[in-house]
Structure formats: structure tokens, C-alpha cells
Amino acid sequence: MNQLGFPILSIMLAVPTAAAIACLYLKDEGARRLALAATLIDLALGILLWATFDSSQGAPQWQFQEHVGVFGRFAWALGIDGIALLLIMLSVFLMPICILASWTSITKRVPEYMAAFLLTEVLMVGTFAAQDLFLFYIFFEAGLIPMYLIIGIWGGARRIYASYKFFLYTLLGSVLMLIAMLWMSNFAGTTDIPTLLQTDFPVEAQNWLWLAFFASFAVKVPMWPVHTWLPDAHVEAPTAGSVILAGVLLKLGGYGFIRFSLPMFPEASSTLIWVILVLSGIAVVYTSLVALVQNDMKKLIAYSSVAHMAIVTIGLFAFNRQGLEGSMMVMLSHGLVSGALFLCVGVIYDRLHTREIARYGGLSNNMPRYALLFMLFTMASVGLPGTSGFVGEFLSLMGAWQVSSWATAVCTTGIILGAAYMLYLYWRVAFGVSDKPDAAAMPDLNARELISLGAIALVVLWMGVYPESFLKPMRNDIGTIVARVDRAKPRFDPDFAVGKPNVKLPVEAAAH
């Protein structure tokens, strides 16, 4: 179904692709302006997508579909449901903000830098819109390349080490996923993702397929213990690189779980749920404790990202509507809030060229607008009611509680620790002792910085005050997934047995 009558998804991929090529032939200022214009056009197209998406009861799941056969089973097949729509909107919303954040801080090879960011946008949107299994794989893996270049060329002192670590970690797991995809397409006789979502794969094969996909998605999320590439990548990446890495690229793993692992391998998801619960619980507590002792602002926020994404994974595998909707809301909120926090770090780094927390203090005196916005994003990260962070965390933990009370309790302690390290960070930066003359002399936000942070602040408050506008587009699609995995739902507390599918006894079945 395509309501608009023209291939809007292909156009959303073509605009930044053409702009990226054109940037390479322009001077620095021209490249900046073209990149900003291209990302704003994609944002306008994204708003058109949102406005025309039919989320009413009984509406078709897949909309704005395009299909052109290429060769064999491989096809240029695009289309979105409500889940993909929201993640595409997150991508196109953050991208112009990233271009603005790089306006003055990037001075070398500006045309190439802008082209790399535009290419990143193409590959992110393509990943969420792909409806062919191997087209998804191409977009999913190719997204590594521009981010590898952004970290490796425009990053900090240890950028080569960080970029290699990022590339090797994320590529290694994907080889196993490709083997699994080849087996699946051979078994089902198609590479069409909507068809594969309705295919019942043999239970004995599901565990191996689930583990192969898990190897790739767990690194992308990232889950403990394969998270160690993330702090290095964040610390060395330029500010905009950190924004898009935390804002969107980490969501590719969560999207993979909700699009492939759960609906395609429900029995394996139930059998191996203990893997998710254990790793998520460790991640929330361990990375929160590590964040508490960080001296580098970027590293602290990077470790907080691992903890927040663990709330996503525990909610995704709750096998119920609350958990799935909560996980999606956490992904959207974390994309906005972590991106904004990295922007806040970038603002003061551009002025003082250090990320060391001890070098700042008392910024609320000379940078009141900055301190106010930084406080809003800190509160959203903590999960204050009325901000985007609260809705998702509450729903995720409420869903997870129905599956495992102990795992939920462990993750809740991580939220308390999260409040500790974020409030401690904010207190030291905004209200700490101001004994550094250079920090006390820093000017407040300029117009460009105020627009970037202000735009995110409005959406964070919008999501916190009226979450229904974000829940409505995905409601039907979450319902479809819940119906699909219901047959393998694990036993709830107090009868919860890890990895034991909820098979009804004959007496129970007769009663139903």
C-alpha cells in the first residue's frame, strides 16, 4: 500500500545520496549549506510520512511499499510499519541537528565530513525501510563504513584504535547473521521480510538462528560484555558522531530484535530468555557503577547508554504489549536525550577543549540557558515524570515484572544508580565550586546551539506529556508481534521458569 502515489522512501534515500556526491565538489561553506538543506528536505519528507501514515484499527501493516526485482530473489523492496516509521523519524530529526553541531567545530575536510554524514543518513533510513532480507543486511552493515571514517578521520587522539575496535566488534557478529539469513531464505524460498515474519521455522533450528542474529544485534545494542567498543568510540568521535551513534546506530540492534528475533524465532526467544535477563541485569548495574567513577563526561554518558539499552532488551523480551511499547519508547527517548547530552558536552568542549568534569563548575552563573537545558536532559535521563524518559522505563519494567520479578528488581536498582551518577555530574558542572577563571568566562549558548538543543527539548517534553502520539503509530504492529509470540510466552511469576515455554497442561487447555 502506498498512500502518496510516489516512491517517498526511495526519494528519502536519493536526496542525501545526491547531496553527498555533490558535497565532494563544493567548498567548505557550500558543503555545510547543502548538507543542512538535504537533511531538512528529508525531515520534511519524514513529517509527510508521519502525517499520511494510517494507524487506525484494521489499517494494513505495511505502507508506502515499493518493489522492484533486481535479480533472483533479491529485490529493491521498501516499506514501513509504525515501528520503522518512528525510528526513521528519529533519524531524520537528529541529522540536521548533527550538521548544525558540526558547523564551526569541523574545519578539516569539511566536504568529505558532510558527505559521510549524509551517507550515514541514507544507510540508517534504508535499514529501517528495507523489506528484503539481503537489502536489510547491506544497509545494516554498510552503516559501519561512514561512522568508521567519521571516528577515524575527525576523531580524537586515539581515533585509529577506537575506529578499528568499533569496526571489528560490529562486523564479527554479522558474519554469523549472514549465514543464518542464507539458511532462512533457502528454507522459506523467499527473501521477503513480511513473508518471513509469517514463516514458522523449525523449533530445532530456531535456537541456532536466534543465536546467529543475537551475535550481531547484541554488539550493536551493545549488551554486556560486548559493549567495550562503545565508550572508546564515543570519547574519540566528534560531537555529532557521538550524537548519531548514541541517537540512532545503537537502535539498530534493538530494531533487529523486535523485527527478526522475536517474531521469527518465538520459541527460541522463550527458551533463551535467560540470556537476555542475565546480561541485561549485569549491564544495568555494572555500567552504572562504572559511570559513577568516570572523570570524562563523554565516557560517563557512554556507559549510561549501555545501562539504558539494557532496559530496552529486558522490555523487548517480556513477551507482552507493555514491555514492547516501553522498549520502543525508551529507544526513542534515549535517542533524543543521549544525543542532547552529547551536544551539551560538545558545547562546553568547543569553548574549553576538555571533557574533564573537574575543569568545570558553577556554569549556572555564566551559562544559565545552558544550565537549564542541561538540567532538563539530565532529568529526562533519570526518568522524571513529565519527560520522555519516564514513560518508556515505566512501561518496560512493568512488562518485565510479569516475566521475572528478580530481573526487574535488578534493573530498577540500575535506575537508582543512574539518578546518582547523572545528578552528581550535573551538580559538579552547573553548581560546583567555580574556581577556574576560564570556565567562569565562557559565554552562554549562541543561536545555533540554542536552536539545536531547544528543538530536542521540545520533543522530550512532548513525548513526556503526550506519549499517545508516539504510541499510536506502533500500537497495531506491537499487537501483531504479541499475537505472534504469544504461543511461546514464558511462565509468569511465581511459576516463572527460565527458558521454559508456557505450554498449557491438558486440563488447562480444556478449560480454555
Disulfide bonds with the S-S distance in Angstrom:
none
